[in-house]
Amino acid sequence: MAQSNNFRVLITGANGFVGPHLGSALRRRFGDSIVIGATSRLKGVDPALGTIETLDITDAQAVGQAIARFRPTHLIHLAGLAAIRAVIADISVAWQVHLFGTLNIANALRSHAPHCVLISVGSGQVYGASARSGLALDEGTLLAPTNGYEATKAAADLALGALSAQGLRCIRMRPFNHTGPGQTEDFVIPAFAMQIARIEAGQGPPILRVGNLDAERDFLDVRDVTAAYALVVAKSDDIPSGTILNIASGTPRRIRDLLDHMVALSGLAITVERDPARMRPSDIPRFVGKAELAHRLLGWSPAHPFDGTLAAVLKHSRAVVSGSAR
């Protein structure tokens, strides 16, 4: 177990899918000596994070007050609109949260905690159209957004790069697709799992409705992703400010193969039907990352077999459907 060296880690967006997994990852690495401050748009409570306080990152004054009060050594910025569907529904909110909310945090750190390391969680999706090459994408790949989600995340990423050159201590993370128990049905793997769980429970006919099954994506277990974030906290003194780190498996996984595996776990005869509402006409055939820099600087690589991840998501979905989920 690593020593925390009096680390005080402030987390934004802690009440989302990733936040509780991050709390567990930090506790595994540093034990109870690390001080964690958790904030989110909505209040909550988590065993690893403790009380999650309310913070609207689009409120610059509130952000400044929270940072001045907590005095973080590290700030892990998770807050954002995770689902592309939510961005499409209101692109103006996405700009306010992703770009201007991130700038509020960066400016507050410069004013109130200039020695704090900002670990900003962006997205591998910022590479956008560059993925049409079919090649694995590294940190030097051109950012080429194709939708509002990618554009707003790319803008925040670039803004932080500029501020890093002006003295902000910042490490930019670009995680690729990740999943695990607790992720919403806005994402493909829990969408499959919840449909299967409802079919198993007799809540509907044995028909599973799907979108594009031919796309290949780079998927990770959320525990591997949050382990990378905890490693960045531990090793931040040795990582130059402005560094960009892809968090990716490097393995393209075809959506159809993931679905087949989950249906096989069920053991039921399930018919798969295409649903036009789930199709994305702009889908890029293969989107896969390269994480050699994270391996070199952090000693990080994925540790959880993805078949086990799929089984864990399906198990959680069964518990949600039965009403026994915690």
WOPEVEN-V186205 format. One record per helix or strand of 2 or more residues. SS is the DSSP state (H for helix, E for strand). FROM is the first residue (numbers start at 0). LEN is the number of residues. If there is no record, write none. Layout:
ss=<SS | SS>
from=<FROM | FROM>
len=<LEN | LEN>
This chain:
ss=<E | H | E | E | E | H | E | H | H | E | H | H | E | E | H | E | E | E | H | E | E | H | E | H | E | H | H>
from=<7 | 16 | 34 | 43 | 49 | 59 | 73 | 83 | 90 | 116 | 123 | 147 | 169 | 177 | 187 | 206 | 215 | 219 | 221 | 243 | 251 | 254 | 270 | 275 | 285 | 291 | 305>
len=<5 | 17 | 6 | 3 | 5 | 11 | 4 | 6 | 22 | 5 | 10 | 18 | 6 | 2 | 13 | 4 | 3 | 2 | 17 | 4 | 3 | 12 | 4 | 3 | 2 | 7 | 17>
